Amino acid sequence: MRAEKIKPKDVDEYLSGFPKEIQKKLEELRTAIRKAAPDAKEIISYQMPAYSLNGILVYFAAYKNHIGFYPTASGIKNFKKDFVKYESSKGAVRFAIDQPLPLKLISRMVRFRVKENLEKHLQKQLKKAI
C-alpha cells in the first residue's frame, strides 16, 4: 500500500503515505480516538500512530486489506464479545478496508483504555505516597 518504507515523523506524515480513500478512513479513526481521549498525546511508536495518556492507550495501522487497531490485550479481552464479525487476536482487531469502521465501538474501547490507564497511574501514585 505504501509506496516506500519510511519512518514517519508524525501521524500526518504516516497518513499521507496512503491513497486518499484510505486516508479518509484513517482520519475517521483518528478523529474518533481524539474525541474519546482529548488529552492523549499523539505519537508514532513502532512506526504507527499511537495515543498515550498515562501510558499507551491504542495504536492503529493500515494494511492492504484491513486496518489494524491495537487497544492492548486488556482492551481486546474486555470487548471480545463485540468482535464477533471481526478478525481478532490477543492484542489486535482487524477492520476490513472495504467496510465502514465501527467508530462507536472504537470510541468505547478508547474510553475504557483511558480509564484503565488512569486507574493504574493512581495506584502507582498511592504506592509512592505510602
C-alpha positions as CSV (number, residue, x, y, z in Angstrom):
1,M,0.0,0.0,0.0
2,R,2.7,2.5,1.0
3,A,5.0,3.3,-2.0
4,E,8.1,3.1,0.2
5,K,9.1,2.0,3.7
6,I,9.7,5.2,5.5
7,K,9.7,6.0,9.2
8,P,7.1,8.7,9.6
9,K,7.9,11.6,12.0
10,D,4.3,12.2,12.9
11,V,0.7,10.9,12.2
12,D,0.1,13.4,9.4
13,E,3.2,12.0,7.6
14,Y,2.0,8.4,8.3
15,L,-1.4,9.1,6.8
16,S,0.0,10.9,3.8
17,G,1.6,7.7,2.6
18,F,-1.7,6.1,1.7
19,P,-4.2,6.6,-1.1
20,K,-6.9,9.2,-0.5
21,E,-9.7,6.7,0.2
22,I,-7.6,5.0,2.9
23,Q,-6.5,8.4,4.3
24,K,-10.2,9.3,4.8
25,K,-10.8,6.1,6.8
26,L,-7.7,6.7,8.9
27,E,-8.8,10.2,9.6
28,E,-12.2,9.0,10.8
29,L,-10.4,6.6,13.1
30,R,-8.0,9.3,14.3
31,T,-10.9,11.7,15.0
32,A,-12.8,9.0,17.0
33,I,-9.7,8.4,19.1
34,R,-9.1,12.1,19.7
35,K,-12.7,12.7,20.7
36,A,-12.6,9.7,23.1
37,A,-9.3,10.8,24.6
38,P,-8.8,14.5,24.0
39,D,-5.9,14.8,26.4
40,A,-3.9,11.9,24.9
41,K,-0.7,12.7,23.2
42,E,-0.5,11.6,19.5
43,I,2.8,9.9,18.7
44,I,4.5,7.5,16.4
45,S,5.5,4.2,18.0
46,Y,6.6,1.1,16.2
47,Q,6.2,3.1,13.0
48,M,2.5,3.5,13.5
49,P,0.2,6.1,15.1
50,A,-0.3,5.7,18.8
51,Y,-2.0,7.6,21.6
52,S,-0.6,8.0,25.1
53,L,-2.1,9.1,28.3
54,N,-0.5,7.7,31.5
55,G,1.0,5.1,29.1
56,I,0.0,3.8,25.7
57,L,-3.8,3.7,25.0
58,V,-4.1,2.4,21.5
59,Y,-2.2,2.0,18.2
60,F,-3.5,1.7,14.6
61,A,-2.1,0.9,11.2
62,A,-3.3,0.4,7.7
63,Y,-2.6,-2.6,5.5
64,K,-3.6,-3.8,2.1
65,N,-6.9,-5.4,3.2
66,H,-7.6,-4.1,6.7
67,I,-7.0,-1.5,9.3
68,G,-5.4,-2.9,12.4
69,F,-6.5,-1.5,15.8
70,Y,-4.4,-2.3,18.8
71,P,-6.1,-1.5,22.2
72,T,-3.7,-3.7,24.1
73,A,-4.6,-7.2,25.4
74,S,-6.9,-5.8,28.1
75,G,-8.9,-3.8,25.5
76,I,-9.3,-6.9,23.4
77,K,-10.3,-9.1,26.3
78,N,-12.9,-6.6,27.6
79,F,-14.6,-6.2,24.2
80,K,-14.2,-9.7,22.8
81,K,-17.9,-10.2,22.6
82,D,-18.1,-7.2,20.3
83,F,-15.6,-8.7,17.8
84,V,-17.8,-11.5,16.5
85,K,-17.8,-10.1,13.0
86,Y,-14.1,-9.0,13.0
87,E,-10.9,-11.0,13.0
88,S,-9.1,-10.5,16.2
89,S,-6.2,-11.8,18.2
90,K,-4.8,-11.3,21.7
91,G,-3.8,-7.7,21.1
92,A,-5.5,-6.6,17.8
93,V,-8.7,-6.4,15.9
94,R,-8.8,-6.1,12.1
95,F,-11.4,-4.0,10.3
96,A,-11.8,-4.8,6.6
97,I,-10.7,-1.9,4.5
98,D,-13.9,-2.1,2.4
99,Q,-16.3,-1.9,5.3
100,P,-17.3,1.1,7.5
101,L,-15.3,1.4,10.7
102,P,-17.2,0.7,13.9
103,L,-16.5,4.2,15.3
104,K,-18.8,3.9,18.3
105,L,-17.1,0.6,19.4
106,I,-13.6,2.2,18.8
107,S,-14.6,5.2,21.0
108,R,-15.8,2.9,23.8
109,M,-12.6,0.9,23.6
110,V,-10.5,4.1,23.8
111,R,-12.5,5.4,26.8
112,F,-12.0,2.0,28.5
113,R,-8.3,2.3,28.0
114,V,-8.2,5.9,29.3
115,K,-10.0,4.8,32.5
116,E,-7.8,1.7,32.8
117,N,-4.6,3.8,32.4
118,L,-5.8,6.4,34.9
119,E,-6.6,3.7,37.5
120,K,-3.1,2.2,37.1
121,H,-1.5,5.6,37.3
122,L,-3.4,6.5,40.5
123,Q,-2.5,3.1,42.1
124,K,1.2,3.9,41.4
125,Q,0.8,7.3,42.9
126,L,-0.7,5.8,46.0
127,K,2.1,3.3,46.4
128,K,4.6,6.1,46.1
129,A,2.8,8.1,48.8
130,I,2.9,5.2,51.3
